[in-house]
């Protein structure tokens, strides 16, 4: 039997996109960030304490396309770019669905997730600006891992504040980050004033991304030779991740695929934006005009499905300018879940704008439901997905089952944002029946 041409659609290194797509150019009413002290729109100067000028320029840019530096584009090859688009034939067969299910394989990066796409760009621009010390936060550890590794390519010293709940549940993440040469602390930590304050007031806290962001920003702001890098939420991060979606569009062309559903998990918004923003651009031009774009979040941190659309801080200490976004409140500390990368109180302003404009929809799942999907995927496709990615997978399975009930041969495409090989404790709990629900 011949292998179907859509079983795995790969591209050559020459097909790595040459430009990033900037969604901010196509959101005419995008609200500016606000300086909380003056209540006026934030300026570039407000960010110079923590970001290098090249990153600040991209954050404020409204150019539709921005060229990818050749050094970054060349390095993307080592992160397994372009990543393949694969069809889940065995999952389809197990579900007995007429739907076609495809997934974009960001799990094949040596870093284990999509996070390297922006880590490379941020490390490059900082080094090019003469900055060789960075601080950052990380939830489940994927982002911290990515920045730690690429820092070696540009002679950068990196400090990572990892959310305490994940730090304790996933000790091998610390080993990997240390192996790559970075220093990692459980957040809240004793390394910063804000961390010490949180520990005094909440000594048993599992931490949050908001707290970790505050610690990383504080450390950067206190040293003029140190800058801050982040793995999600802000516009320049969404920009760098669009290599995922641009590749996917080319794979749709090669495989003659017209999706009915585009699905990705969402915490701060980076893999979702990277996967879907180029598609949203083309949908406005008429490509797959009726396709639904779905953001999938955890019930533990349902910023879009339960939050408010308003100005809020991106961190817990209130050090950052305020952003217009869907938020549960910057003081909200989500329950500890295995999908630590999704435990964030707010949503990217660009993703929030798309949701407010009804360009995308959103759903949320409990972690017990998403691990069930991950186990099914492992037993059919042989791939153990990250708990974050299992949210998108769960939604994709549900859409395929809806197609089965209606006898509709629709096409479901989701982003497999990372592997779960360092999340096996969660899988073990799911298998032995001890996995707690996310809420309640």
N, C-alpha and C positions, 0 to 999 in steps of 0.2 A: 504494500500500500504506500503510495506516495505521501510524503509529508505535506499537509495543506500549506499553502503559501502564507496564510495568516497565523500559523502556529507561533511564529516568533518573527517579528518584523524588526530587523536591525538596520542601522545606518552606519556609514563610514565616518571616520574622524573629520573628513572634509565637510560633513553635514552638521557639525556643531554650529549652532547659530553664531552669526557674526555681530548681532546686535541684541541688546536686551529691550524688551517692550515695557514702556512706562505707562501703566494704567492711569496715572494721575493726569496725563494729557487728555484723557477722554472722560473725565469727571468734572464738568464745568462748575458745579456748585460744591466742590470739595472744600470743606471747612478748614481754615488754617489752624495750626497749633496755637495755643494761647499762653502767654506769659502770666502765671498766676499772680504775680506781684502787681503788674501794670494793667492786667486784663486786656492788653493789646495783643495783636498777632505776634507770635514769636518771630525773631529774626535769626539770621545765621549766626550772629554774635552770641546768641543765647546758648549755642551748642559748642562753642569753641573750647570750653573747659573739658569736654569729654570726647569730641570727635575731631578727626583731621579734616582739613578744608575740602579735600576731594570727596569725602563721604557726605559732608554737609551740602556741597553743591548738588550731589545726586538726590539727597533727601528733599531739597527744595525745587528740583527741576520739574518742568512741565513739558520738556521735549518728549515726543512720542517714542523715539528710539535713541538709544545711547550705545555707541560702539563698545564692544568688549575688547579690552587690551589683548594684544597677541600673546603676551606672556600668560595671561589668565586663560585664554582660549587653549593654548598649548597644554597647560597644566590640567585642564578639564579632562583631557584624554586619560590621565592617570586615575581619574575618579570614575572610570568606566562610562564616560560620555562618548557618543550618544548611548543612552540606556535603551534596551529593547522594549518593545511593546509585545506582550505575550498573550495568547489566548488560553483561557482556563477550560480546556476541553473536558478534563476529567471531573472538574467541579460541575460543569454543565450537565454531564451525564449523571452524576450522583443526584443532582437536584431534579433531574428529568424535566428540564425547562427548555422551551424552544428559543430562549434568549441566548445571545452570544455575549460572553463575558471576557473582557480584555483587561489587562492590568499593566501599568507602566512600572518598570522594575528599578526603582531607586535603591532597592535593597542590595544590589550588586556592587555598589561602591565599596572600596576597601574600608571606608569609614562606617559603612553599615546603614547609611541613610542619605537623604537629599541634602543635608546641611552643608556639605562641602562646597556646594555651588556658590553660596554667599561667603563662606569662610575664606575661600580662595581670593575672592574679589576684595574683601575687607582687609585681609592681610597684605595683599598687593598694594592697595592704595595707602595704607598706613606706612609700610616700609618705604614706598616711593616718596612719602612726605617726611621721611626721617624719623618716624616713630618706630621704636623697637621694643616697647613694653605695652602689653594690652591686658585689660581685665574684662571679664565677662561673667554671665550667669549661665546656668543650664538646669533644665528640669530633670528629665530622665537620663540625661548624659549624652545624647546624640550630638547636640550642638557643641558642648564642651569638648567632646572627642574630636570633632571636625576641626575646630579652631586650634586645638592643641597640636594636631598633626600638621596642618598647613603652616603653622608658625615656624616650623623647622625649615620650610622652603625659603623663608624671608628673614631668617635670623632674628626672630621675635621671641621675647620672654612673655609667657602668658600665665595669668592667674585666673582660676575658675572657681566661682561660688556655686556649688551644687545644692539644690533644694534638699534639706536634711532627710525628708521621707524617702527620696530616691537614693540618696547617698548611703543610707543604712540598708535599704532593700536590695541595692545593686552594687555590692562592694567591688565587683570586677570592673565597673566603670572607672573607679578611682585608679585601679591598677593600669588600665589602658591609658587614661589621661596622663598618669605619671610616666608610663613607658614612652609616651610621645614627648615628654619633657616639660609638661606644664605642672603647675602647682594647683591642687584642688582642695578646697575647704568645704565642710558641711555648712550650709546656711540656714538659719542665722549663725554667725560665727563670732569669735572674740577678736577678729582681725579689724573690725570697723566699729565706729561709734554707734551706728545704727544697729548693727548686729548685736552688740553688747546690750543695747537698750531693749531689744526684742527678747533677748535671753533672760534679762532681769524680770520682764513683765510676763513672759510666757515661756518658762524654762522647758516645758514639755512639747513645745510646738513642733509640728512636722515641717514647718517652713512653707514658703510659697515662692513662685517666680517673682512676684512683686517685691518681696523682701530681698531676694538674691540680686535683683536688678539694682535696688537701692545700694546694696553693699558694693557692687562692682562700680557703680557710678561714683560713689563717695571716694573710693580708692583712686579712680582716674582723676577726679576733680581736684584732689589734693596734690597731684604731681603733674607739673606742666609737661613732663616727658612721657607721660602715660596717657593712652587713649582707651576708650571703651568700645567694645564690639558687641553686637547682639545678633541673635539668630532668628528673630521674628519681629512682627508687629509694624515696624517702621517702613516707610515707602521704599527706601533704598534696598532693603532686604527682599521685599516683594519683587523689585526690579531684577535683582540678580538671579532669582529662582525661575524666571520666565524661560530659561533655557529648556526646562522640562516641557512646558507647554508648546514651545515652538517646535521642538523635536516631535512631539506627539502629533501636531498638525501635519508634519511631513510624513509621518507614519500612516496617518489616515489617508493621505494622498496615495502613498505607495500601495497600501493594502485595500484601497477603495472602501474605506470604512466611514460610515455616517452614524455617529453616536446618537442615541436617544437620551442617555444619562451620562453625565460627567460627575464623578463623585470623589471627594477627598476628605480626610479628617481635618479638623481645624481646632487649634488651640489659640495661638497668636495669629496664625494665618499664612505662614510662609509656604508650606508645600501646597496648600489649597490654591493660593494665588499663583504660584509658579505653574501649576498644572492647568488652571482654568482661565487665567486672565487672557492669554492669547486666543483661547477658544471664544471667550466672550466678545472679543474684538471682531472675530470672524463671524460670529453669530449675528452681530449687528449688521453685517454686510449681506446676510442671507444664507450663510452656511448652517445647515441643520437648525433652522430658525425655531423649531418647536422643541429642541432638546432642553432637558431640565438639568441645571447645574446645582448640585446638592453639597452643602457643607455639613459635616457630621461631627458633633461635639459630644463630650461626656456629660452625663447627668450631674456629675460632681462639679462641673464648671460650665454651665450652659449659658454663656454670655449672650448669645443671640436669641436663643429660644426662651430665655427667662430674664435677660438683662434689660437695661434701659439704654436708649440711644441719647447720649449726652456727653458733655465734656467731663473728662476724668484724667487722673494721673496715670501714667504707665507703670509707676512703681508705688510701693507702699509708703515710703517716707515722704513722698511729695516733692522729690528733687527734680523731676522731669517737667517740661512744659505739659499743659493739659491738651489732650487730643479728643476730637469728636469721634466717639466709638460706642459700640454696644459694650456695656460693662455691668458687672455685678457689684462694683464698688471697689476702690483700690485697697480697702482694708479687709476685703473678703479673703479668707484663707480656705481654699477648697479642701474637702476631705481627701485623705491620702488614698491614691489609686495607683495602679501599676502603670497607667499611661501618664507618667509624670510630665511628659512634654506637652500635655493638653491642660495642665492644671494652672490656668492663667485667668485672671479676673476679667480681662478685657479682650477686645478684638481689634485687629489691624484697622485703621481708619479707612483704608481702601476697600477691604472686605466688608466693613460695616456699611460703607456707602453703597456697595453693590447690593447688599441685603436690604437696605432702606429703600433703594430704587426698585426692588422686586426683580432684580436681574438674576438672583440666586435664591434658593430656599435653604432651610436648615432643619435638621432633626438631631435628637440626642438619644444616647443609649447608655444603659447600665453596663458596668464592666463584666458582669456575669454573662450578659448576652454577647458581648464582643469576643470574649475568650472562647465561647462555644463556636463562633464563626472561625476563629483562628485555628482551633483544633481540626475542624472540618477541612480547612484549606491545607493544613499540614498533611492530612491523611489522603487528600486527593491530588494536590499539586506538589507535595513534597517540600513546601516552603513554610517556615515558621515565621509569621509576620510579627512585627512589633505591635504591642498593645495599641499604640496610637493608630497604626495602619488598620488594625482589626476593626476600628470604627467604620472606616470606609468600606471595608470588606463586608461587614454586617449589613450595611445599607445596600451594597451591590447584590448580596444574596437575597435580601428582601425584595428588591426590584425584580430579580430573576424569578422569584416565586410568584410575584404578582403577574408576571408575563405568563407563567405556567397556568395560573388560575384563569386567565383571560385568553389563553392560547394565542399569545402575541409574540412574534419573533423579533423582539426589539434588541438593540445593542447597548450593553452596559459597559462603561469603561471607568475604572477606578485607579487611583494612584497608590501603589504599594510603596509608601514613603520610607520604609526601613525594615530591617529584619529584627526578629525577636530572640536571637540566640543568647542575649544577656538578660532575658526576661523569663527565663525558664522557671523561676520560683513562682511566678504568677500562673504559668501553665500548670505547674505541679499542683497548686491550690485548686485550680479549675478542675483538674482530673480527679483529685481525691475528695472534692466536695466541700472544701474549706474556704473557698474564695468568697469574701464578703461582698455584698452589694455595694454600689458606689454611695448610695444615700439611703437613709431610712433604715 
